[in-house]
Amino acid sequence: MTRDQVLSRLQNLCARSEHCAADVYRKALKALEGDAEAAAGVVAALVGDGYVDDLRYATAFARDKAALTGWGPVKIRFALRAKGLPEETVAAALAALEPERAEEKLRRLVEAKARSLEGDPQRRLKLLKFALGRGYDYDSVEKIIRESGL
C-alpha cells in the first residue's frame, strides 16, 4: 500500500471518529509494513490537516468514559497515559470534566451496587473495592459511602 493510499484511508477513519496520534501512527506503521519514516509523515499530515488532535481526542475520551461507563478520574488518567498521551494533555482533558457530575455518577453507582449487596457482612469493603476499581479516589469513595449511611 502506498503512502497516499494509507493517508487517504486514515483520513476517512479520522473523519468518522476521534483517534490519538499514537493509535494512528501504529495503524500507519502496520499498513506501510514497518516504514517508520513514512508513517511519521502520514501522522504529521493528519495532524497538520486537523484530522488528529490529541487534546480533542483526550477530552472526548474522558467525557465519554466518565458519562457512559462511569469511570472515575484515576482510571481515565491511566487509560490516557497508556495511549501515550503527554501529561499536560491528560491533565487538560481531566480538567474539562465536571466534578459535580462525577460525584453524582459515583453516588448512583455505589447506591446501585449497595442494593445488590443487601445483607452481605462485607458490604462496605466490597463497595470500596468496587468504586476504587471504577477509578475513583479513596477519599471521594469514603465520603459517598459515609454520606449514604452504608
N, C-alpha and C positions, 0 to 999 in steps of 0.2 A: 504494500500500500504506500502511495506517495505521501509526501508531507502535506500537499494541498488537499488530498482526499481525507487525511486524518484531521486536518484543520476544519474542513467542511463538516465532517461527521461530529466533531466535538462542538462546533458552533451550534449545530442543531440540538445536541444534547443539552448544552448550557442554556439555550434559549427556552427549553422546556422546564428546567428545574435548576436550583442553585447547586453549585459544586465548588469545593475549595481548590486552590491551585495544586495542592499535593495530590488530590484524587485525579485531577485532570492530567497532571504530569505522569502518574502511574498508567493511566489509560493510553496516553500518547506514547509512552515508552514501550508498552506492550504492542501497540499497533505498528509502531515503527521498528519492531524487532530489536529493541535494545539500543537504538541510536539516541544517546542521551543529549547530544547537541541539538539534533532536530526536534526532539521532544521539548527541550527547554525553549526553543524558538517558537514552537506551537503554543506553549503556555504563555509566553511573553506576548504573542499576537492576541491571544484570547483576553489577557489582562488589559492590554492596550485598547482593545475594541470594547471593553466593558462587559464582556461575556462572563468573566470570572472576577469576583471581588471577595476577598477573604472576610472582610468585615461584614459585608452584606450576608454572606453565607453563614457566618458565625451567629449573627443576630437572628436570622431566620431559624437556624438550628436550635438556638437557646429558647426562643419563643415557642417553637413547636413542641420541643421536649417538655418544657415547663407546663404548657397548657394542655397538650393532648395526652402525654404519657405520665404526667405527674412527677417528672424528675425534679430533684432539688438542685441547687446551685453547685454543690460539690460534685455530683455525678456529671452534670453538664460540663463543668470545668475539666474533669478528667477526659471526657469524650472529645472535647475540642482539642485538648493537648495531644491526645492520641492521633488526631488528624494532622498534627504537625503545625498547628497554628501558633503564631507568636503570642506571648503572654499579654502584650498590650491589646491585641485583637480579642483575646478571650475575655479580658477584663472589661473591655468596652461592650462586648456582647452581653455579659452578665449585668453590667450597669443598666442596660436597656430594659431588664426585667423589672417588673413592679413587685416590690417586697410584700405588699399587702395581698396581692393575688396569690403569691407563692405560699404565704402563711395560710390563707383560706383554703387553698388546694391541699396543703398538708393537713389541716384540720379535718377536711372531708375524708381524706384517705385514712387517717388514724381512726376516725369515728366509724367508718365502714369496716375496717379491719377489726376494731374492738367488738362490733356486733357479731362477727364471725367467731370470735374467741370467747364468747359469753360462757362464764363458769370455769374457764381454764385457770388453774392456780398460777401459771407462769404468764398470765396475760400481759402484765406491764412489761416484762422483759421481751416478750415476743413483739409487742407494739414498738418498743425501742429499736429492736433489730430490724423490723420491717421498715420503719421510717428512715433509719440510717442507711439501709440498703437502697432506698429510693434516692439517696443523695442529699438529705437534709442534715444540717449540723446538729450536734448533740444538744446544744442549748435551746435551739428552736423546738426540737422534738420534746425535750423535757418540759418546756413551758406549755406546750399544747396538751401534753398528757396530764400535767398538773391542773391546768385550767379546766380540762374536760372531766376531772374527777375520776380518772381511770386508774 
